[in-house]
Amino acid sequence: MSYDVIIIGSGPGGYVCAVKAAQLGLKVAVVEKRATYGGTCLNIGCIPSKALLHASEMFHQAAHGMDALGVEVAAPKLNLSKMMAHKDATVKSNVEGVSFLFKKNKIEGIQGTGKVVAAGKVSVTNDKGEEQILETKNIVIATGSDVAGIPGVAVEIDEKVIVSSTGGIALDQVPARMVVVGGGVIGLELGSVWMRLGAKVTVVEYLDTILGGMDGEVSKQFQRMLAKQGMEFNLGAKVTGVAKAEKGAKVTFEPVKGGEAQTIDADVVLIATGRKPYTEGLGLAEAGVALDGRGRVEIDGHYSTNVAGIYAIGDVVKGPMLAHKAEDEGVALAEILAGQHGHVNYDVIPGVVYTQPEVASVGKTEEELKAAGIAYKVGKFPFTANGRARAMLATDGFVKILADKETDRVLGGHIIGFGAGEMIHEIAVLMEFGGSSEDLGRTCHAHPTMSEAVKEAALATFFKPIHM
């Protein structure tokens, strides 16, 4: 049987590409090695972690945030197995949703490990070791990413004591002490889950700041908020060893700039040092597909590799490792394969940290604008001056907007606050249409809403805010 498109991988990039291609009339098959569709994101990443983030926030709110609102309840009791069941049910619902989309759009799902034999040929080996060769006009590599270890440090991850994000969403008890190696999104999200449930959490980060590529001011303010919540930080610290002990594990680190090493004990160590493209065992080298120096599949502006008929999208190629970036690339590539003109605007890809408060960003940071020599202006507005935020006791954080000094075109937006991940999108839409801070500031916003802080930050950018 021959197809128009065979996609290897059913994560957000792969399954969205498949659905869009099928909607455009192409005959599509998706090869997936897991028993369920959805890739890392739906099975062990974005979706289960958000279920735990929300549940742990509700637990913490019940324990600490309701009395001031006149809601008096007894101290809440944690039922961790029930919380994990909620997470598992959420995952099940989402992966079954992808199966439904495949059936609805007449996409053939093929369970097994996919490998590129050559342009137009994909081999699939099932769990019984049986191999079949499929023929297609186009192949899409959408295999995503895998856990990256600590550079130069051998670490044995057992997913019980020393865990990756996979084990970090499946612990059977709350550790008394957790050390998180890596101060990026994954480490801070999962660290905050277990901190709210009762763990003492210490973050060890190589850089001098958390959330590496985020706006510097946002990063500093966010670290202060997390520290106030009880999270401890060792920044500018190079981890030199992680090893199991008689009880728990030990993490050894030393200052990056030089100094004495120290060792701290933990019941659980979470390795959250990022992810790497998943390209092993795909037959790419044998098929002649070029990889770059970081192990990513090299592509041109139309997602094509150096081998005609073979394409790649998502975490396996350049750009931020974000599910929604992969989805947009999947849609664009499907359109290209159907003879249309798909594209992705990489200047407008929002990023969100789903902690409490949330952190959201889109476009350029101040550091990036300075490095590029672009003259810009800044408008900020704190949630302490927002009526709805006061009513909800959610006054932590602020909105920050960056605009071109001459044209007033918005170049970036950054939010720390309750619901920041939802509010960032009006800035994203504005930027997609090349809008100015004045456009946003003159757009009527409902009162009282948290989003009024976005409007006020825009007013502050092109002239002056009203409520500050």
C-alpha positions in Angstrom: 0.0 0.0 0.0 1.3 3.5 -0.9 0.6 6.8 0.8 1.0 10.5 0.1 2.5 11.1 3.5 4.0 8.8 6.2 4.7 10.6 9.5 7.1 9.0 12.0 5.9 10.2 15.4 2.4 11.1 16.7 3.3 13.9 19.1 1.8 17.4 18.7 3.8 18.0 15.5 3.1 14.6 13.9 -0.5 14.2 14.7 -1.4 17.8 13.8 0.5 17.4 10.5 -1.4 14.2 9.9 -4.8 15.7 10.5 -4.2 18.8 8.4 -2.8 16.7 5.5 -5.8 14.4 5.6 -8.2 17.4 5.7 -6.4 18.7 2.6 -7.1 15.4 0.8 -3.8 13.5 1.2 -3.6 9.8 2.1 -1.8 9.7 5.4 -0.3 7.1 7.7 1.3 7.7 11.1 3.9 5.4 12.6 4.1 5.4 16.4 6.2 3.2 18.7 4.2 3.9 21.8 1.0 2.0 22.6 -0.8 5.3 22.6 -0.7 8.4 20.4 0.3 11.9 21.5 4.1 11.6 22.0 5.9 12.9 25.0 3.6 15.9 25.4 0.3 14.0 25.9 1.7 10.9 27.6 4.5 12.0 30.0 5.0 15.7 29.4 2.8 18.8 29.0 -0.6 17.3 29.8 0.1 15.1 32.9 2.4 17.9 34.3 -0.4 20.4 34.0 -2.9 18.1 35.7 -0.5 17.8 38.7 0.2 21.6 38.6 -3.5 22.4 38.8 -4.2 19.8 41.5 -1.2 20.8 43.7 -2.3 24.5 43.3 -5.8 23.6 44.6 -4.3 21.7 47.5 -2.1 24.6 48.4 -4.9 27.1 48.0 -7.1 25.1 50.3 -4.3 25.0 52.9 -3.2 28.6 52.7 -5.3 30.9 50.5 -9.0 30.6 51.5 -9.2 32.0 55.0 -8.6 35.6 53.9 -11.6 35.2 51.5 -13.9 34.1 54.4 -13.8 30.4 53.5 -12.8 28.5 56.6 -12.0 24.8 56.0 -10.1 22.2 58.0 -6.5 21.5 57.0 -6.7 19.6 53.7 -5.4 16.0 53.5 -3.4 14.9 50.5 -4.5 11.7 48.7 -1.5 11.4 46.3 -2.8 8.2 44.6 -6.1 9.9 43.8 -4.2 13.0 42.5 -2.1 10.7 40.3 -5.3 9.0 39.1 -6.6 12.4 38.0 -3.4 12.9 36.1 -3.7 9.4 34.4 -7.4 10.0 33.5 -6.4 13.3 31.9 -3.8 11.6 29.8 -6.2 8.8 28.8 -8.8 11.3 27.7 -6.3 13.3 25.6 -4.6 10.3 23.9 -8.0 8.8 23.1 -8.9 12.1 21.5 -6.0 11.8 19.1 -7.2 8.2 18.2 -10.6 9.7 17.5 -9.1 12.4 15.2 -7.2 9.7 13.3 -10.4 7.7 12.7 -12.5 10.8 11.9 -9.9 11.9 9.2 -9.2 8.4 7.9 -5.6 8.4 9.0 -4.0 5.0 9.3 -2.2 4.6 12.6 0.6 2.0 12.5 2.0 0.8 15.8 5.7 0.0 15.7 9.2 1.5 15.4 9.7 3.5 12.2 12.9 3.8 10.3 13.7 5.6 7.0 15.0 3.1 4.5 15.3 5.6 1.7 13.3 8.4 0.1 9.8 7.0 -0.3 10.4 3.9 1.9 9.7 3.4 5.6 10.2 0.2 7.6 8.0 -0.5 10.6 9.0 -3.1 13.2 6.3 -4.2 15.7 6.8 -5.5 19.2 7.0 -9.1 17.9 10.0 -8.1 15.7 8.0 -8.4 12.5 9.0 -5.8 9.8 7.0 -4.3 7.0 8.0 -1.9 4.3 5.7 1.0 3.5 5.9 3.2 0.4 5.1 6.9 0.2 5.6 10.0 -1.8 6.7 12.0 1.3 8.2 11.1 4.7 8.0 13.4 7.7 10.3 13.0 10.7 8.4 14.1 13.8 10.0 12.0 16.5 10.4 14.8 19.0 13.0 14.9 21.8 14.3 12.8 24.7 15.7 13.6 28.1 19.2 15.1 28.0 21.6 14.2 30.8 24.1 16.4 32.6 26.9 17.3 30.2 30.1 15.5 31.3 28.4 13.7 34.2 27.4 10.1 34.2 24.0 9.8 35.9 22.0 6.6 36.3 18.3 7.6 36.2 16.2 4.9 37.8 13.0 7.0 37.8 12.6 6.3 41.6 15.3 8.1 43.4 17.1 9.8 40.5 14.4 10.8 38.1 13.8 12.5 34.8 10.6 14.4 34.1 9.0 11.0 33.4 9.6 9.8 36.9 9.0 13.3 38.3 5.2 13.0 37.4 4.9 9.6 38.9 6.3 9.5 42.4 4.4 7.4 44.9 5.1 9.6 47.9 6.1 13.2 48.5 9.8 13.4 49.1 11.0 15.3 52.2 13.9 16.8 50.2 14.0 17.2 46.4 17.0 18.6 44.5 16.2 19.8 41.0 19.2 19.9 38.6 18.3 22.6 36.1 16.4 25.9 36.6 14.5 25.8 33.3 10.7 25.4 32.7 10.5 21.7 33.4 12.5 21.8 36.6 10.6 24.8 38.0 7.2 23.4 37.1 7.7 20.0 38.6 9.7 21.4 41.5 6.8 23.7 42.4 4.4 20.7 42.3 6.3 18.8 44.9 7.1 21.9 46.9 3.4 22.7 47.2 2.7 19.1 48.3 5.3 19.4 51.1 8.8 18.8 49.8 11.7 21.1 50.5 13.0 21.9 47.0 16.5 23.1 46.1 17.3 24.1 42.5 20.9 23.8 41.3 21.4 25.8 38.0 24.6 26.2 35.9 23.6 29.8 34.8 23.4 32.8 37.0 19.7 33.1 36.3 16.7 30.8 36.1 14.7 30.4 32.9 17.7 31.0 30.7 16.3 32.8 27.6 13.6 34.7 29.4 13.6 38.5 29.9 16.1 39.3 32.6 13.8 41.4 34.7 11.1 38.8 34.5 13.6 36.1 35.6 14.8 38.0 38.6 11.3 38.9 39.8 10.1 35.3 39.3 13.0 33.9 41.3 12.1 36.2 44.2 8.5 35.0 44.1 9.6 31.3 44.1 12.0 31.9 46.9 9.3 33.6 48.9 7.2 30.4 48.4 10.1 28.4 49.9 12.1 27.2 46.9 15.9 27.5 47.4 18.4 28.2 44.7 22.1 27.6 44.0 22.8 29.5 40.8 26.1 29.6 38.9 26.6 26.1 40.1 28.1 23.2 38.1 26.9 19.8 39.1 29.8 17.3 39.2 28.1 14.3 40.5 24.7 12.7 41.2 24.8 9.3 42.9 22.5 7.1 44.9 23.3 6.9 48.6 22.3 4.4 51.3 19.2 6.4 51.6 18.2 8.7 48.8 20.9 10.4 46.8 23.7 13.0 47.0 24.3 15.9 44.6 27.7 17.5 44.4 28.3 20.8 42.8 30.8 23.6 42.6 30.7 27.3 41.7 31.1 27.8 37.9 33.5 30.7 38.6 35.6 28.6 40.9 35.4 27.7 44.5 34.8 24.9 47.0 32.5 22.0 46.1 29.6 21.1 48.3 27.3 18.1 48.5 23.7 18.1 49.5 21.4 15.1 50.3 18.1 14.4 48.7 15.3 11.8 48.9 14.7 12.4 45.2 16.8 14.1 42.5 15.1 15.5 39.4 17.3 15.8 36.4 15.8 18.7 34.4 18.7 19.8 32.2 16.8 20.0 29.0 16.0 17.8 26.1 17.8 16.5 23.0 16.5 15.7 19.5 15.4 12.1 19.1 17.2 10.9 16.0 18.7 7.6 17.0 17.7 4.4 15.2 15.8 6.3 12.5 18.2 5.3 9.7 18.8 9.0 8.9 22.6 8.6 8.3 22.0 5.6 6.0 19.4 7.5 4.1 21.8 10.4 3.7 19.8 12.9 5.8 22.1 15.6 7.2 22.2 16.5 10.9 23.6 19.7 12.4 26.2 19.9 15.2 23.5 19.6 17.9 22.0 16.5 16.5 19.1 18.2 14.9 17.8 17.4 11.4 18.9 20.1 9.0 16.0 21.6 7.0 15.4 24.5 4.6 12.7 27.1 4.8 10.1 24.5 3.7 11.0 21.8 6.3 12.7 19.8 3.6 15.9 17.9 4.4 18.8 17.5 1.9 17.1 14.3 0.7 14.1 15.1 -1.6 10.9 13.8 -0.2 12.0 13.7 3.4 10.9 16.4 5.8 11.3 17.2 9.5 9.4 19.3 12.1 9.2 19.9 15.8 11.7 19.2 18.5 13.9 17.3 16.1 14.7 20.5 14.1 16.0 24.0 15.1 13.9 26.4 17.2 12.3 26.2 20.6 11.2 22.8 21.8 7.5 23.7 22.3 4.5 21.6 21.4 2.7 24.6 19.8 5.7 25.4 17.6 5.7 21.8 16.4 1.9 22.0 15.7 2.3 25.1 13.6 5.1 23.5 11.7 2.9 20.5 11.1 0.1 22.6 9.7 2.5 24.6 7.5 4.2 21.4 6.1 0.9 19.7 5.4 -0.1 22.8 3.4 3.1 22.8 1.5 2.7 19.1 0.7 -0.8 19.8 -0.6 0.6 22.5 -2.9 -0.3 25.5 -0.7 2.0 28.1 0.9 2.2 27.2 4.6 4.5 29.3 6.9 5.3 29.9 10.6 6.1 33.3 12.1 8.9 32.4 14.4 8.9 35.9 15.9 5.5 35.3 17.5 5.7 32.0 19.4 4.6 32.4 23.0 6.2 30.5 25.8 4.6 29.8 29.2 5.8 28.5 32.6 2.7 27.0 34.3 3.7 27.7 37.9 1.8 29.9 40.2 2.0 32.7 39.3 2.5 31.9 35.6 5.1 33.4 33.5 4.4 34.1 29.8 6.5 35.6 27.0 6.3 36.3 23.3 8.7 38.0 21.0 11.9 39.7 22.0 13.4 40.3 25.4 15.2 43.5 26.4 18.5 41.6 26.3 17.8 40.5 22.7 16.8 44.0 21.6 19.9 45.5 23.1 22.2 42.9 21.5 20.6 43.7 18.1 21.0 47.4 18.6 17.3 48.1 18.3 16.1 51.3 20.0 13.0 50.4 22.0 10.7 51.7 24.7 9.2 49.9 27.7 5.8 50.0 29.3 5.0 48.2 32.6 2.0 47.8 34.8 1.8 45.9 38.1 -1.1 43.7 39.1 -1.1 45.4 42.5 -2.9 48.3 40.7 -5.4 46.0 39.0 -8.9 45.9 40.6 -9.7 42.3 39.6 -6.3 41.1 40.8 -7.0 42.7 44.2 -10.4 41.1 44.4 -8.8 37.7 43.8 -5.7 38.2 46.0 -3.6 37.7 42.9 -1.6 40.8 42.9 1.9 39.2 42.3 3.6 40.2 39.1 3.3 42.7 36.2 2.9 43.1 32.5 5.8 44.4 30.4 5.6 45.5 26.8 8.5 46.3 24.5 7.9 48.4 21.4 10.1 50.0 18.6 11.1 53.5 19.7 10.4 55.0 16.3 7.4 53.1 14.9 5.7 51.9 18.2 5.4 48.4 16.7 5.2 45.9 19.6 8.3 43.7 19.5 7.8 41.7 22.7 5.5 41.1 25.7 6.2 39.5 29.1 3.8 38.7 31.9 4.2 37.3 35.4 0.8 36.8 37.1 -2.2 34.7 37.6 -3.5 33.6 34.2 -0.5 35.0 32.3 -0.5 32.0 29.9 -4.0 33.1 28.7 -3.4 36.8 28.7 -0.2 36.6 26.5 -2.3 35.8 23.4 -3.7 39.2 22.9 -0.1 40.5 22.6 0.7 37.6 20.2 -2.3 38.4 18.0 -1.4 42.1 18.0 2.2 41.3 17.0 1.0 38.9 14.2 -0.8 41.9 12.6 2.1 44.3 13.2 0.2 46.3 15.8 1.5 49.1 17.9 1.3 49.6 21.7 -1.1 52.5 20.9 -3.4 50.1 19.0 -3.5 47.8 22.1 -3.8 50.7 24.6 -6.8 52.1 22.7 -8.6 48.8 22.5 -11.5 48.7 25.0 -11.0 46.0 27.6 -13.7 44.7 29.9 -13.6 45.9 33.5 -12.8 44.5 35.9 -10.4 41.9 34.3 -6.8 40.9 34.8 -6.3 41.8 31.1 -6.7 45.4 31.8 -3.1 45.3 33.1 -2.1 44.4 29.5 -3.9 47.5 28.3 -2.4 49.7 30.9 1.1 48.4 30.1 0.4 49.3 26.5 -0.7 52.8 27.5 2.5 53.1 29.5 4.5 52.2 26.5 3.2 54.9 24.1 2.2 57.5 26.6 1.1 57.1 30.3 -1.0 54.5 32.1 -4.3 55.7 33.7 -4.3 53.7 37.0 -0.8 54.2 38.2 
